Amino acid sequence: MYKLNGSVTDETDFFKGNDVYDLIAAYGSPLYVYNEGIIRKRCRELKGLVSYPDFLVQYSAKANTGLAFLQIVKSEGLHVDAMSPGEIYAELEAGFKPEDIFMITNNVSEDEMRFAIDRNILICVDSTEQLRQYGRLNPGSSVAIRFNGGIGAGHHEKVVTAGKKTKFGVNPEYIPEVKKILSEYGLKLAGIQQHIGSLFMDSEPYINGSQAILDIAKQFDDLGFIDFGGGFGIPYKKLSGQPRLDLRECGKRLDEVFYGFAKDYGKKLTFRIEPGRYISAESSVLLTDVHCTKYNGPHKFAGTDIGFNVLVRPAMYDSHHDIEVYTRENRSAKEEEITIVGNICESGDIIAKDRLLPEIKAGDILGILDAGAYGHSMSSNYNNRLRPAEVLIRENGQVVLTRRRDTLEQLLENYIKLDI
Ligand SMILES: *Cc1c(COP(=O)(O)O)cnc(C)c1O
């Protein structure tokens, strides 16, 4: 195989000597390929983010709920959050203990709450009404509350998750009512949480946003933890030199906040963060066959296997993913403008619009970089297409299948035919 552009997978030795053509031949296209070493590296970076001793990293599993992925995160000693019974189910299967899991709920049913309560998993509620519901189901226990301190931030309106325009969290003006409900049901407030949004590349909004939750924390005198949420960004535009989030600077500033607050609070408490994307995004390259190229007027298109059922981020959030081009022939890497599309019958089915890339031909393979977060976990069977297989490149270079591609039978297994 030859690579016509980009140095990202070379610099990280992503494929560890495995040829992308062999991977596609063995497991089919499209294919999510993961690198174990990168997952571990990102876990360790965040575990070592601060010097403050009572610090917990909870991997936010919705970014990637693969079983093998969760097992690796578990083996690195991280905790996890969960948004649903399904995530709890996968996390327990992956070896997490109930005390490692934090269920952060948003508008859950009584049954869903009970699912976590029955398994001794701490729940974070998102409204005073849900706090009451929790109190009725599990009086005399511990609970956490998500607050909305009024500050939101994110890479797209759809992922800004605090502020008055969003559905999340309890507004601080309800703190007196919160206290009343806590005492009514004999609940202990174990901790409070906020998550202001996703994908910050500069720690400023995160640090500033932390002030809001600290102001709320001051109004409760026996908290065990404060959870600052996730949102740590990764550089999706590496090919154009986008720098990484400066973790050293971020850690230094968080340390100031942690030590400063703990001293004033007068009681030992744990600080938690909840990164999803940072842990998972860069660990996967999504491979796809190029089936054809064509022109519509002046516009050149390359048609691939990656519809938005496989990777929805570009269609849903206008997200950018860098793309590497692999070929069987060592040809010129002369660049041209091209739009990379999938195979779904909708014109919004675009992976990259008017992108400057080396000339692409049918039979080439494309590598969509940074596909490990909100990639497979948001994939679907739309157009009755099969969700792709996932493989993991172990640290010794061995490739293992960690999720089989869907089968045609699975597409129909829950349907019940009419008797006509
Ligand atoms: C999605 C989510 C996260 C993780 O966000 P990232 O941007 O992937 O780090 C953390 N906490 C909550 C409550 C979330 O909903």
Ligand as a Chemical Component Dictionary entry (heavy atoms), coordinates in Angstrom:
data_LIG
# 
_chem_comp.id                   LIG 
_chem_comp.type                 NON-POLYMER 
_chem_comp.pdbx_formal_charge   0 
_chem_comp.three_letter_code    LIG 
# 
loop_
_chem_comp_atom.comp_id 
_chem_comp_atom.atom_id 
_chem_comp_atom.alt_atom_id 
_chem_comp_atom.type_symbol 
_chem_comp_atom.charge 
_chem_comp_atom.model_Cartn_x 
_chem_comp_atom.model_Cartn_y 
_chem_comp_atom.model_Cartn_z 
_chem_comp_atom.pdbx_ordinal 
LIG C1 C1 C 0 -21.432 13.535 26.498 1  
LIG C2 C2 C 0 -21.158 13.828 27.915 2  
LIG C3 C3 C 0 -19.847 13.865 28.381 3  
LIG C4 C4 C 0 -18.649 13.679 27.491 4  
LIG O1 O1 O 0 -18.472 14.710 26.582 5  
LIG P1 P1 P 0 -17.144 14.751 25.689 6  
LIG O2 O2 O 0 -17.274 15.988 24.914 7  
LIG O3 O3 O 0 -17.177 13.527 24.832 8  
LIG O4 O4 O 0 -15.988 14.747 26.614 9  
LIG C5 C5 C 0 -19.646 14.061 29.731 10 
LIG N1 N1 N 0 -20.682 14.246 30.573 11 
LIG C6 C6 C 0 -21.953 14.224 30.150 12 
LIG C7 C7 C 0 -23.038 14.420 31.123 13 
LIG C8 C8 C 0 -22.238 14.021 28.816 14 
LIG O5 O5 O 0 -23.504 14.017 28.395 15 
# 
loop_
_chem_comp_bond.comp_id 
_chem_comp_bond.atom_id_1 
_chem_comp_bond.atom_id_2 
_chem_comp_bond.value_order 
_chem_comp_bond.pdbx_ordinal 
LIG C1 C2 SING 1  
LIG C2 C3 SING 2  
LIG C2 C8 DOUB 3  
LIG C3 C4 SING 4  
LIG C3 C5 DOUB 5  
LIG C4 O1 SING 6  
LIG O1 P1 SING 7  
LIG P1 O2 DOUB 8  
LIG P1 O3 SING 9  
LIG P1 O4 SING 10 
LIG C5 N1 SING 11 
LIG N1 C6 DOUB 12 
LIG C6 C7 SING 13 
LIG C6 C8 SING 14 
LIG C8 O5 SING 15 
# 
